[in-house]
């Protein structure tokens, strides 16, 4: 594939471009699901992503990748389901920063599932994220809304996927595993789809644009680019770039949706980003095969 040499020439720039796209998709998805069902939108999104990957990945798939992909795809399905439902009830800015907590939750899952000892940085990151969450949700008089709880639930699922992938990923081909995860997400989400719901006005102009952007560009293409880039850059450098995603979500949320930027939100967002950096830069068990889901 001729794209590989292009990515290899400037991997950091390509990854940064993906974070910009992911930040923008928070706005696109929020608008789309306001007019179309959450499950219907996600099924179509990942069906498009699966089809887009067929020419490059389908022939590589073995039974082993299907087994792992079905499990990882299940966790991602729940993550996207909770995140997208939450996005119907909170601002793009809040969703972006709350979703970013998955980098803090990943080592907690690793400790529970694989008895990976939590380091001091992980504990500090958790403490920072809890304080940051308080400020993000309104300061000392904060309260958790349904949208906030759903988004945090999505971040927990994304963190679980990373913990599982860190253990199972090395035995799989990256392209094949990306394909099986997309296919698995389509399958699991389709099981929740009401009969005939996916046929309800799927050709609405803005919806088609949202599906193509999220399915082809923000899912299939972005996952491929991210996998390729992370084979070229160190985990620390990759982490610093990926943590910019909530900032781009906040930028587009303020610019396009006029999300308010209060002092409390700024302090909370800053603490959450600091927690993400501390957690990411201190994760030895996740230095290989880091595959953070696109948004």
DAMO-V736909 format. One record per residue. N is the residue number from 0. PHI is phi in radians with two decimals (none if undefined). OMEGA is omega in radians with two decimals (* if undefined). Layout:
<<N PHI OMEGA> <N PHI OMEGA>>
This chain:
<<0 none -3.05> <1 -1.22 -3.14> <2 -1.18 -3.07> <3 -1.01 3.13> <4 -1.07 3.12> <5 -1.15 3.12> <6 -1.14 -3.09> <7 -1.14 3.14> <8 -1.26 -3.11> <9 -2.55 -3.05> <10 -1.08 -3.13> <11 -1.12 -3.14> <12 -1.13 3.12> <13 -1.12 -3.13> <14 -1.16 3.09> <15 -1.09 3.10> <16 -1.07 3.11> <17 -1.16 3.12> <18 -1.16 3.06> <19 -1.11 3.13> <20 -1.09 3.13> <21 -1.09 3.10> <22 -1.08 3.14> <23 -1.18 -3.07> <24 -1.16 3.07> <25 -1.03 3.12> <26 -1.18 -3.10> <27 -1.06 -3.11> <28 -1.17 3.14> <29 -1.04 3.12> <30 -1.17 -3.08> <31 -1.14 -3.06> <32 -1.31 3.04> <33 -1.22 -3.13> <34 -1.92 -3.04> <35 -2.46 -3.11> <36 -1.05 -3.11> <37 -1.08 -3.09> <38 -1.15 3.13> <39 -1.04 -3.13> <40 -1.09 -3.09> <41 -1.17 3.11> <42 -1.06 3.13> <43 -1.13 3.14> <44 -1.02 -3.05> <45 -1.42 2.98> <46 -1.15 3.09> <47 -1.12 3.12> <48 -1.08 3.13> <49 -1.10 3.14> <50 -1.10 -3.13> <51 -1.15 -3.11> <52 -1.56 -3.07> <53 -0.93 -3.07> <54 -1.06 -3.03> <55 -1.86 -2.98> <56 -2.14 -2.98> <57 -1.05 -3.09> <58 -1.18 -3.13> <59 -1.44 -2.96> <60 -1.27 3.03> <61 -2.00 3.12> <62 -1.01 -3.12> <63 -1.04 3.12> <64 -1.14 3.09> <65 -1.14 -3.14> <66 -1.09 -3.13> <67 -1.17 -3.11> <68 -1.08 3.13> <69 -1.12 3.12> <70 -1.25 -3.12> <71 -1.13 3.10> <72 -1.11 3.09> <73 -1.13 3.13> <74 -1.19 3.11> <75 -1.15 3.12> <76 -1.03 3.11> <77 -1.13 3.14> <78 -1.05 3.14> <79 -1.19 3.13> <80 -1.11 3.13> <81 -1.14 -3.12> <82 -1.07 -3.08> <83 -1.25 3.04> <84 -1.09 3.12> <85 -1.09 -3.11> <86 -1.15 3.08> <87 -1.30 -2.98> <88 -2.11 3.12> <89 -2.26 -3.12> <90 -1.32 3.08> <91 -1.05 -3.13> <92 -1.07 3.13> <93 -1.08 -3.12> <94 -1.07 -3.12> <95 -1.06 -3.10> <96 -1.29 3.11> <97 -1.17 3.10> <98 -1.08 -3.13> <99 -1.09 3.12> <100 -1.15 -3.13> <101 -1.05 3.13> <102 -1.25 3.05> <103 -1.47 -3.10> <104 -1.29 -3.08> <105 -0.96 3.13> <106 -1.17 3.08> <107 -1.16 3.07> <108 -1.10 3.14> <109 -1.08 3.12> <110 -1.16 -3.12> <111 -1.28 -3.02> <112 -1.45 -2.99> <113 -2.11 3.12> <114 0.97 3.04> <115 -1.34 -3.06> <116 -1.20 3.09> <117 -1.31 3.10> <118 -1.48 3.14> <119 -1.07 -3.12> <120 -1.11 3.13> <121 -1.13 3.14> <122 -1.18 3.09> <123 -1.09 3.14> <124 -1.08 3.12> <125 -1.11 3.13> <126 -1.11 3.12> <127 -1.07 -3.11> <128 -1.17 3.13> <129 -1.17 3.10> <130 -1.18 3.12> <131 -1.08 3.11> <132 -1.08 3.13> <133 -1.06 3.14> <134 -1.19 -3.11> <135 -1.08 -3.08> <136 -1.67 3.00> <137 2.14 3.12> <138 1.53 -3.01> <139 -1.21 3.14> <140 -1.76 -3.04> <141 -1.22 2.99> <142 -2.56 -3.12> <143 -1.44 3.08> <144 -1.56 3.11> <145 -1.06 3.13> <146 -1.10 3.12> <147 -1.14 3.14> <148 -1.11 3.11> <149 -1.09 -3.11> <150 -1.18 3.07> <151 -1.12 3.06> <152 -1.06 3.07> <153 -1.10 3.11> <154 -1.10 3.08> <155 -1.08 3.12> <156 -1.17 3.10> <157 -1.11 3.09> <158 -1.11 3.09> <159 -1.11 3.13> <160 -1.07 3.13> <161 -1.17 3.14> <162 -1.09 3.11> <163 -1.15 -3.11> <164 -1.15 -3.14> <165 -1.08 -3.14> <166 -1.61 -3.04> <167 -1.67 -3.03> <168 -1.02 -3.08> <169 -1.03 -3.12> <170 -1.55 -3.05> <171 -2.07 2.99> <172 -1.37 -3.00> <173 -1.06 3.14> <174 -1.11 -3.13> <175 -1.16 -3.13> <176 -1.21 3.06> <177 -1.06 -3.14> <178 -1.10 -3.09> <179 -1.18 3.08> <180 -1.17 3.10> <181 -1.11 3.13> <182 -1.11 -3.14> <183 -1.15 3.10> <184 -1.08 3.10> <185 -1.05 -3.12> <186 -1.13 -3.07> <187 -1.13 3.14> <188 -1.21 3.12> <189 -1.14 3.10> <190 -1.14 -3.14> <191 -1.62 -3.02> <192 -1.38 3.06> <193 -1.10 -3.10> <194 -1.00 3.10> <195 1.39 -3.05> <196 -1.15 -3.08> <197 -1.18 -3.12> <198 -1.62 -3.08> <199 -1.39 3.08> <200 0.89 -3.12> <201 -1.40 -3.04> <202 -1.84 3.04> <203 -1.13 -3.00> <204 -0.85 3.13> <205 -1.05 3.13> <206 -1.19 3.11> <207 -1.04 3.12> <208 -1.09 3.14> <209 -1.11 -3.14> <210 -1.16 3.12> <211 -1.16 -3.14> <212 -1.14 -3.09> <213 -1.36 -3.10> <214 -1.30 -3.07> <215 -1.45 -2.99> <216 -1.43 -3.02> <217 -1.47 3.12> <218 -1.97 -3.06> <219 -1.06 -3.08> <220 -1.18 -3.08> <221 -1.14 3.10> <222 -1.10 3.12> <223 -1.13 -3.13> <224 -1.07 -3.11> <225 -1.09 3.12> <226 -1.07 3.14> <227 -1.15 -3.11> <228 -1.12 -3.06> <229 -1.28 2.97> <230 -1.50 -3.08> <231 -1.98 -3.10> <232 -1.83 3.07> <233 -1.21 3.13> <234 -1.09 -3.12> <235 -1.14 -3.13> <236 -1.16 3.10> <237 -1.08 -3.10> <238 -1.08 -3.12> <239 -1.06 -3.14> <240 -1.23 -3.08> <241 -1.15 -3.12> <242 -1.24 3.08> <243 -1.31 -3.08> <244 -0.97 3.12> <245 -1.04 3.10> <246 -1.12 3.12> <247 -1.19 3.07> <248 -1.07 3.12> <249 -1.15 3.14> <250 -1.07 -3.13> <251 -1.21 3.10> <252 -1.09 3.13> <253 -1.27 -3.06> <254 -1.25 -3.03> <255 -1.68 -3.10> <256 -1.84 -3.12> <257 1.03 3.07> <258 -1.08 3.14> <259 -1.23 3.10> <260 -2.04 -3.11> <261 -1.61 3.11> <262 -1.11 3.13> <263 -1.09 3.12> <264 -1.12 -3.14> <265 -1.10 3.12> <266 -1.12 3.14> <267 -1.08 3.13> <268 -1.09 3.13> <269 -1.10 3.12> <270 -1.18 3.12> <271 -1.15 3.11> <272 -1.12 3.09> <273 -1.07 3.10> <274 -1.09 3.12> <275 -1.09 -3.13> <276 -1.13 3.12> <277 -1.05 -3.13> <278 -1.17 -3.10> <279 -1.13 -3.06> <280 -1.33 -3.12> <281 -2.02 -3.05> <282 -1.76 3.09> <283 -1.07 -3.09> <284 -1.08 -3.07> <285 -1.89 -3.11> <286 -1.14 3.09> <287 -1.69 3.00> <288 0.98 3.07> <289 -1.16 -3.13> <290 -2.36 -3.11> <291 -1.41 -3.05> <292 -1.15 3.00> <293 -1.29 -2.98> <294 -1.82 *>>
